[in-house]
Amino acid sequence: MDEIKTIEIRKLKLDDVPDLIKRLSEESLLYLKHFTAFELSDKSLTTILTRAVKDKYFGMFFGDEIVGFYMLRGFDEGFEVPSYGVIILSKFSNKGLSRLTLYHAFSLCRLNNIKKLMLKVRPENKHAKNLYESLGFKKTGFDSENGNFIYHKSLPS
């Protein structure tokens, strides 16, 4: 049997950015089209991580390999309800990693007394919508600026 690698979710570091961006740049534009939170570039992500105070950005690692990241942001802009976003490399999609980041986010929010979570999703992204709805997210609106559905989930204490 080959080595059993572990999965780790940890704070995304500036040192992680070049490898993450390199791996994301190898993805097809079709695959990346659903991620619209910000430009996926070294400069953009480095700036975001450098400026983040309350916002949280986590890398997901399989062994030593970065396989995606997720974020809880909006705190630095004064919002009480964080916005969740995730991207997992296509090679690692459909393996439960997005679901794992959501459970991580739920626990982190509950431990920090955050009562609600928000996310936006493209209407055509059926796989993501099914995941979010299966975990109790409810469609609460539509963002006419970017064409995304808005979802919320209440988090019990």
N, C-alpha and C positions, 0 to 999 in steps of 0.2 A: 504494500500500500504506500502511496506517495505521502509526503508530509501533509498534515492537516493544518491549513493556514487559519488564522483567526480573523475575525471582523472587529474593527475598532472604529468608534466614532469619537473624534477629539476635535478640539478647537483648531480651526484652520489657521496655519501660520504663514507668514510671508514667504518662508522657505518652500512651502508647498505650492505656491502659485505657479512658477514656471512649468513644473511637471503637470499640474492640473490643466493649465491652458494648452500645453502641448498635446495632451491626450484629447482634450475637447476639440482642438483644431483638426484632429484626424477623423472626427465624426462627420457624417454627411449633414449638409444644411437642412435636409428634410428632417433628420432626427432632431436637430437643435431648434427647429422652428417653434417649438412649444415653450422654450425658455426665453422669456422676454423681459425679465426683471432688470437686467442691465447688460451692457456689452461684455461679451466673454473675451477679455483681452488681459494681458499682463498688467498694463497700465491701469485699466479700470478696476480690476479686482484688487490690485495693490493699494490703490487710492481708497477703495471702500474699506479694506481691512485696516489700513492705517488710521482712518477717521472714525472707525467704529468704537463707541464707548459702551453703550448698552446693547446695541444690536449684536447678535450672535451668528457666527459662521462656523460650521463644523465640516471637517473632512471625513469621508468614509474611506477606510483602508481595508484591503484584503491582503493579509500579510503585510509586506512593505509597499504594496502598490496602491496608489490613490485611485479610487474607482468612482468617485463622485463627491458631491457636497450638498449640504442643505443649510438653510438660513432661517432665522427668526429676526425679522427686521421691522423697523418702524418706531422702535423705542426712541432712537436718537432724534426722530422728528416729532416726538411728543405723543405718539399714539400709545394708548394703554393696551390695545389688542395688537399683538404682533402678526405680521404677515409671514406665512410659511412658504418656502419655495425649495425645490429640489431638482437636481439633475444627476443622473446615474449614467455612466458610460454604457453605450448600447451593448457591449460585450457582456455586461453584468446585469442587464435589464431582465425583468421577469424572474428574479431570484428572491424577491421579498425584501430587497434593500430599501426601497422607498417606504414600504410599510414599517420597516425597522426604524427609519428616521422619524416617522410620525409618532411611533410609540416613545421614542427618545424625547421628542418635542413635547408630547403630552406629559410625561413625567417631569421634565424640566419646568414646564409651566406650572404644574400643580405644586411642585416643591417651592416655587417662587410666588405662589398665590396669584397666578395669572389665570383669570377666569374664562377666557375665550381665545380662540385661535381663528385666524382668517387666512384664506388663500384665494387665488384666482387661477382659473383654468380655461384653456381654449375650448370652445363648444365642441369642436371636432375631436378633442382628445378623450375618446370614450374610455380608454383603459384607465387614465388618471381619474376621470369622473367616477367610474365604478369603484375604484379603490377608496376615494374620499367619501363617497356616499355609504360604502360598506362600513366605514369607521365612524359614521354618525355626523358627518358634515352635511349641512342643509344649504341649498341654494337660496341666497338672500338678495341677490341683485345682479345687475349687469353693468360692467364698466364700458361706457360708450367710447371712451378714449382709446382703449386697446381691444375692444371686442371680446373681453373675457367675462365668463360667469364669475360671480363672487360667492364664496361659500364661507360659512361660519360653523364653528363647533364650540359648544359650551363645555367647560371642563370642571367637573365637580371637585371640590376640595379633597 
